[in-house]
Each structure stands twice: as structure tokens, then as C-alpha cells.
Amino acid sequence: DRVSDRTQAEALRGAFLTAPLEDARPLPAGSYYHYQIIDIGVWTDSGEHLGEVREILTTGSNDVYIVRGPGDREMLVPALGSVVLSIDPDQNRMVVRLPEGLR
């Protein structure tokens, strides 16, 4: 359905907007849509499974991934190149190198 005026648009305030996946614009290499990150498994570069990304906090400078592991342990992982070493949505795997004090 099309929204053709302000009144119709106001009625949709707070609603979620969705679009068919095939209409999504391709992203530059190394960039991902949030749907590709949510529920991805998170592993350290030494092979320890930390959990899965359950939420993404969008901040002014970089996103922060909320990773929940066994026993509902929660960890905040900054989406920085120095921390997030690789993301492979096809393999459902993110590899991170945690800075000192993050645990």
C-alpha cells in the first residue's frame, strides 16, 4: 500500500517498516545489515564460544553487540575493527578479540 499524504503517514508513527530482502541495497565489503548480525554465534580468536548476538545498541560512534551466553551471561562487544575480526553470516560465525577488561 502507498502512503500518499501526511495524515496517512502520521497514522503509521511507531510502526515497523519492512522491505523485501531483494530490494535491499548491497552494502560495501565489511558492512552488514542488523538482521545478518542478530543471533550470529560469537567466538573468540582462541576458539571460545561466547554466545550469540541478541541485540544491537546503536551509538553515535559505533554499534555495540549484546552477546548472551550460557547462564544468561551478557557481554557488551563494541563493533570495532580491532575487536571484531571477522563476520561470516553464511557460517553463522563472528570472531572477536576481546580487549583486556571486557570480560
C-alpha positions, -999 to 999 in steps of 0.1 A, spaced: 0 0 0 11 35 -7 11 64 17 1 95 -2 -3 122 24 9 133 58 -23 121 76 -17 86 64 19 88 74 11 101 109 -12 71 114 19 48 109 41 66 135 58 39 157 51 11 132 79 -11 119 89 -6 83 98 -37 64 110 -42 29 116 -73 8 151 -86 11 156 -85 -27 150 -47 -25 179 -41 0 208 -22 -14 241 -40 -15 265 -29 13 302 -22 10 325 -51 19 328 -55 56 294 -39 63 263 -59 74 226 -53 79 214 -58 115 194 -88 105 227 -105 95 242 -99 129 213 -108 153 216 -144 165 250 -149 150 273 -171 171 303 -152 187 337 -169 192 370 -156 205 400 -159 183 412 -186 206 381 -207 199 359 -200 230 322 -198 222 308 -167 240 272 -169 229 250 -152 203 243 -116 195 209 -109 209 206 -71 204 225 -43 188 229 -9 205 234 19 180 255 46 195 268 78 180 302 64 172 299 26 167 274 -2 174 277 -24 204 266 -60 202 249 -75 233 261 -111 234 243 -136 256 260 -168 266 254 -198 289 235 -190 320 223 -157 305 257 -142 309 258 -110 290 287 -92 274 289 -59 255 311 -61 225 320 -29 206 317 -32 168 352 -21 162 377 -35 136 402 -41 164 376 -62 183 355 -79 156 380 -98 135 356 -114 111 319 -119 104 306 -148 82 268 -147 81 267 -178 59 286 -198 86 267 -180 114 300 -170 130 316 -139 143 352 -140 156 363 -114 182 395 -105 201 383 -92 234 403 -63 249 416 -65 284 389 -59 310 359 -66 287 351 -99 304 
